[in-house]
């Protein structure tokens, strides 16, 4: 399921380990009993992970609904910071250098390392893409108390 499963020993990890250990069990009845125990443990791990994710979603809702800028504003701040960094790196700095060169000035502009910016930008773009998929599939959080329907069901031109 992801990083949480790997770190906390989620159901997928338990199933993988179970499949490996099962191969050394010679007796079919022992294998069947072992499979049942592995399935039970994996289901418990998946349920625990689901509860953790639900808890995180509740934290996110409370955080997003806060009127305190330092609580609700950190995500937009990261987005704007990344956007400004990319804009400076690829547009503002080269244009400033070009204008300075055209006027005969040598201006040492600070350089931002794009390799330090890209991981943050890619993570934000990935989260934005996931949010878009949620909205398209109609599983996005409610807007004004109403859960939006999938676009494919509302608009015939998506068929």
C-alpha positions, 0 to 999 in steps of 0.5 A: 500500500505504500510507505506506511505499510512498509514501515509499520509492517502492513498487510502486503509485507505480511502476505509476502513474508507468508508466501515465502515461509509457506514454501517450506511447510511440507504438510498441506494442512499446515500450509492451509492453517498457516495461510489462515493465520497470515490472512488474519494478521494481514487483515489486522495490519491493513485495518490498523493502517486504514485507521491511521490514514483516517486519523491523518485525514481528520487532522488534515481537515482540521488543519485546512479549516483553521483560520490561523495562517500558520496552521492552514497556510503552510501548504500554499506557502510551500506551493508558492515558494516552489513556484517562485523558485522555479520562476526565478531559476528559469525566467527571472534570473536569465532575463535579469542577466540578459538585461544586465549584459545588454547594458554592459553590467556584470551582475552576479545573481544568486543561483538556486540549485534546481536539483534541490527544488525539483523533489518538492515541486514534483511532490506537490505536482503529484499531490495535485494530480491525485486530487484531480483524480479524486475530483474526476472520480467523484471521491473528492471531499465534499463541497458545501456538504455535497459530494461531487459526482464523477465528471464521466457520469455528468458529461456524456462527452467523456464516454 
